[in-house]
C-alpha cells in the first residue's frame, strides 16, 4: 500500500534555453515515473511553470510532456495537488478538468499520516506590501480579462522578459531562512505540525519540539524534494 507523500516546488517549466528546459523536464519525468506504486499523493508547492496562463482556447505548450506524466500518475490513482506560485498565479480549469490536478489556494492545510501540513509557496513572506499589492492586481478579474486581449505569443514573451530578471531566491541569504522559520513557528501548534515552503530555491529542513519547517529547494539546481513517511519529513535530492 502506498505510504509516502511527496512534495516538490519551483520546477519553472519553460525557463532557460530549450535544451536546459528539456533536460530538467526529463529529470522530473524520470522522478514522476517512480511514484506510481509508491506515492499516497504528490504536492507541487508553487511554480510548476515559469509562466502559465489559460486563454479561452489556448494554453502554453511548454511542459506538455510533464502534464502527460501527471495525467497518467493521476489515472494510476495518485492524487496530484498544486498551489500557485508567483510565476504561475493563473493556474486554471484546464489543469483541473483536463489533467485532473487538484488546485488549492496558498496556505492550505492538508492531513496525512496524522500530520497537519501547511503548504505555502512563501513569496508573500518576503515580497513586501508593494509586491502583495501588485499580486492582487494581477489576480483581479479585470487584469486577467485585459491580458487575454494580448496574443498568446506576446503574453508569453512579456512573461519571459520578467522571469529572466534576477530572482529574489537567488539573492537572499540565511536571514530569509530565519524569516521563514519565524513564520513557521507562528503556525505550529494551532494550525500545523509541518510547514512546507517553496520559492527560496534552497532545500532546508529544520525540526524541533514545536514542529518541522521544510523549504523544498528547486528543480533547476538542486533537484530536491521532500517525502513524508511514517509521520516524519525528509528532504532528498533526485539522482538519475
C-alpha positions in Angstrom: 0.0 0.0 0.0 1.4 3.5 -0.9 2.8 5.1 2.2 4.8 8.1 1.1 3.7 11.6 0.4 5.9 13.7 -1.9 6.4 17.4 -2.2 8.2 19.5 -4.9 8.3 23.1 -5.9 10.0 25.6 -8.3 10.3 23.4 -11.3 9.8 26.5 -13.5 8.9 24.7 -16.7 9.7 26.9 -19.7 12.7 28.7 -18.0 16.1 28.7 -19.6 17.2 27.5 -23.0 15.2 24.9 -24.9 18.0 22.3 -24.1 18.2 23.2 -20.5 14.4 23.1 -20.0 14.1 19.7 -21.8 16.9 18.2 -19.7 15.2 19.4 -16.5 11.9 18.1 -17.6 13.5 14.7 -18.4 14.8 14.5 -14.8 11.4 15.4 -13.5 9.6 12.8 -15.7 12.1 10.1 -14.5 11.2 11.0 -10.9 7.4 11.0 -11.6 7.6 7.6 -13.2 8.9 6.1 -9.9 5.8 7.3 -7.9 3.1 5.1 -9.4 3.1 2.3 -6.9 4.8 4.2 -4.1 3.0 7.6 -3.5 0.0 8.4 -1.4 0.0 11.9 -3.1 2.2 14.4 -4.8 2.1 18.1 -3.9 3.5 20.8 -6.0 4.1 23.9 -3.8 4.1 26.6 -6.4 6.0 27.5 -9.6 5.5 24.3 -11.5 5.6 26.6 -14.6 7.7 29.6 -15.2 4.6 31.0 -16.8 1.1 29.7 -17.1 -2.0 31.5 -18.4 -5.1 29.9 -19.9 -6.7 31.7 -22.7 -10.2 30.6 -23.7 -8.9 28.2 -26.4 -5.1 28.2 -25.9 -2.8 27.0 -23.1 1.0 27.2 -23.1 2.7 24.3 -24.8 5.8 24.3 -22.5 5.5 21.3 -20.2 3.1 19.2 -22.2 5.2 16.1 -21.6 5.2 16.7 -17.8 1.4 17.2 -17.9 1.1 13.9 -19.7 3.1 12.2 -16.9 1.0 13.9 -14.2 -2.2 12.8 -16.0 -1.0 9.2 -16.1 0.0 9.4 -12.5 -3.5 10.6 -11.5 -5.0 7.9 -13.6 -2.9 5.4 -11.7 -4.6 6.6 -8.5 -2.1 9.1 -7.2 -3.6 12.5 -6.4 -1.6 15.4 -7.7 -2.2 18.7 -5.9 -0.9 22.1 -6.9 -0.9 25.5 -5.2 0.0 28.7 -7.2 3.5 30.3 -7.0 4.5 33.8 -8.1 5.3 32.6 -11.6 2.1 30.6 -12.2 -0.5 32.7 -10.4 -3.1 31.9 -13.0 -3.4 28.1 -12.7 -6.9 27.3 -14.0 -9.6 25.0 -15.3 -7.6 23.2 -18.0 -5.3 21.7 -15.4 -8.1 20.6 -13.1 -10.7 19.5 -15.7 -8.4 18.0 -18.4 -5.4 16.9 -16.5 -7.1 16.1 -13.2 -4.8 18.1 -10.9 -6.4 19.4 -7.7 -5.8 23.1 -7.3 -5.6 24.5 -3.8 -5.1 28.1 -2.6 -1.9 29.2 -0.9 -1.6 28.4 2.8 -3.8 25.3 2.5 -3.5 22.7 5.3 -3.7 19.0 4.4 -3.6 15.9 6.5 -1.6 12.8 6.0 -0.4 10.1 8.4 -1.8 12.0 11.4 0.3 15.1 10.4 -1.1 18.6 9.6 0.9 20.1 6.8 0.6 23.8 5.8 1.5 24.4 2.1 2.7 27.9 1.3 4.8 29.0 -1.7 6.3 31.6 0.5 6.7 34.6 -1.8 4.3 36.7 0.2 6.6 36.5 3.3 9.4 38.4 1.7 7.8 40.4 -1.1 6.7 43.4 1.0 3.5 45.4 0.8 4.0 46.7 -2.8 4.7 43.2 -4.0 1.5 41.9 -2.4 -0.5 44.8 -3.9 0.8 44.1 -7.4 0.0 40.4 -6.9 -3.6 41.3 -6.0 -3.9 43.5 -9.1 -2.6 40.6 -11.3 -5.2 38.3 -9.9 -8.1 40.8 -10.4 -10.6 39.6 -13.0 -10.2 42.9 -14.9 -6.4 42.4 -15.2 -7.0 38.8 -16.3 -9.5 39.9 -19.0 -7.1 42.5 -20.3 -4.2 40.0 -20.5 -6.5 37.8 -22.6 -6.6 40.5 -25.2 -2.9 40.0 -25.9 -1.8 37.5 -28.5 -0.6 34.4 -26.6 2.9 34.7 -28.1 3.1 38.3 -26.9 1.9 37.4 -23.5 4.5 34.6 -23.2 7.2 36.9 -24.4 6.3 39.5 -21.7 6.3 36.9 -19.0 9.7 35.6 -20.2 11.2 39.1 -20.1 10.0 39.5 -16.5 11.1 35.9 -15.5 14.6 36.4 -16.8 15.3 39.2 -14.3 17.4 38.0 -11.2 15.1 36.2 -8.8 14.7 37.0 -5.1 15.5 33.5 -4.2 18.9 33.8 -5.8 19.8 36.9 -4.0 18.6 36.2 -0.4 20.7 34.5 2.3 20.3 33.0 5.7 18.3 35.9 7.1 15.5 34.8 4.8 15.6 31.2 6.2 15.2 32.8 9.6 12.2 34.7 8.4 10.6 31.5 7.1 11.5 29.8 10.4 9.8 32.5 12.4 6.7 32.3 10.3 6.6 28.6 10.6 6.7 28.8 14.4 3.8 31.2 14.3 1.8 28.5 12.6 3.0 25.5 14.6 0.5 24.3 17.2 -3.0 25.5 16.4 -2.5 25.5 12.6 0.1 22.9 11.6 2.7 20.4 12.6 4.7 20.8 9.4 5.0 24.0 7.3 6.3 23.4 3.7 7.5 26.4 1.7 8.9 26.8 -1.8 10.2 30.0 -3.5 13.6 30.2 -1.9 15.3 27.7 -4.3 17.3 26.3 -1.3 16.5 22.9 0.3 16.2 23.3 4.1 14.9 21.0 6.9 14.6 22.3 10.4 13.0 20.2 13.1 12.4 21.0 16.8 9.9 20.3 19.5 7.4 22.8 18.1 7.3 21.4 14.6 9.1 20.9 11.3 10.0 23.5 8.7 10.6 22.4 5.1 11.9 24.6 2.3 11.8 22.5 -0.8 14.6 23.8 -3.0 14.0 23.6 -6.7 14.3 21.5 -9.9 16.7 24.0 -11.6 19.9 23.5 -9.5 19.1 21.2 -6.5 16.5 18.7 -7.9 15.3 18.3 -4.4 12.0 17.1 -2.9 10.5 16.2 0.4 8.9 13.0 1.4 6.6 12.2 4.4 7.0 8.6 5.6 5.9 7.2 8.9 4.9 10.7 10.0 8.4 12.2 9.5 9.6 14.6 6.8 12.9 14.2 5.0 14.4 16.4 2.2 16.2 14.5 -0.5 17.9 15.0 -3.9 16.8 13.1 -7.0 19.7 11.4 -8.6 19.4 9.8 -12.0 
